Amino acid sequence: AQKITQTQPGMFVQEKEAVTLDCTYDTSDPSYGLFWYKQPSSGEMIFLIYQGSYDQQNATEGRYSLNFQKARKSANLVISASQLGDSAMYFCAMREDDYKLSFGAGTTVTVRA
Amino acid sequence: EAGVVQSPRYKIIEKKQPVAFWCNPISGHNTLYWYRQNLGQGPELLIRYENEEAVDDSQLPKDRFSAERLKGVDSTLKIQPAELGDSAVYLCASSVRQGTTNEKLFFGSGTQLSVL
């Protein structure tokens, strides 16, 4: 069964606007961590933000915020004030107690000037 | 501080030929991962090392793939013989083993393999 689902293969956003990338996950572990990574055309996976399953508040890192809805098992990434350099592939990932990091299929974001 | 270094960046080989990828993790990172990323998909774990021990190689196709991590630092992933379906990006990542769910992985730029 798919552990991480990203339903948006590609998205376009206007520069300076916000964009939300969807991510739903499936786990029966009470303790887990959710990550978002950015992969530009250079290929390197860049860590953006982390949310723990027991964290009471939504994580924020600069222009990135994670909208964590535990009951719905969703962990959407919000990028505010989009910049041209945000154009990349974005991956949602989850780590369960077995330490494996499972990735979704990714969403391509294209920022338009 | 240097990040995770991988080489080569690109590799083109004919099927049935051997190929090897090299990874130098971030200094002090005791955990090393090899992932394979097929086109348009997310990375999938092949093998995980803690120091020089392979603690999870359940997803490594052992008939043709092998890996080693000598002295718990650099690692090499080998395919012999390569098949057309092995064309993918091979990513190396490292981390400091914390035993918690917030352990953050640092990735290299990957090796893009094309098997003709």
Contacts between the chains, C-beta under 8 A, distances in Angstrom:
chain1	res1	chain2	res2	distance
A	4	B	42	7.4
A	31	B	101	5.8
A	32	B	101	5.6
A	33	B	100	7.8
A	33	B	101	3.4
A	33	B	102	5.1
A	33	B	103	7.8
A	35	B	104	7.6
A	37	B	107	7.7
A	42	B	109	5.9
A	43	B	89	6.4
A	43	B	91	7.9
A	43	B	109	4.6
A	43	B	110	4.5
A	43	B	112	7.3
A	44	B	3	7.7
A	44	B	107	5.7
A	44	B	108	6.7
A	44	B	109	4.5
A	44	B	110	7.3
A	45	B	43	7.2
A	45	B	91	6.7
A	45	B	93	7.4
A	45	B	105	7.6
A	45	B	107	3.8
A	46	B	107	7.7
A	47	B	104	5.5
A	47	B	105	7.2
A	47	B	106	7.2
A	50	B	102	5.6
A	50	B	104	6.8
A	52	B	101	6.2
A	52	B	102	5.9
A	53	B	101	7.2
A	91	B	42	5.3
A	91	B	43	7.7
A	93	B	42	7.4
A	95	B	101	4.9
A	95	B	102	8.0
A	95	B	103	6.9
A	96	B	101	7.3
A	97	B	101	7.4
A	99	B	48	7.7
A	99	B	99	7.7
A	99	B	103	7.2
A	100	B	45	6.0
A	100	B	48	8.0
A	100	B	56	7.4
A	101	B	33	7.9
A	101	B	45	7.2
A	101	B	105	6.2
A	103	B	42	3.1
A	103	B	43	5.2
A	103	B	44	7.4
A	104	B	42	5.4
A	105	B	40	7.2
A	105	B	41	5.5
A	105	B	42	5.5
A	106	B	40	7.6
A	106	B	41	7.3
A	106	B	42	5.6
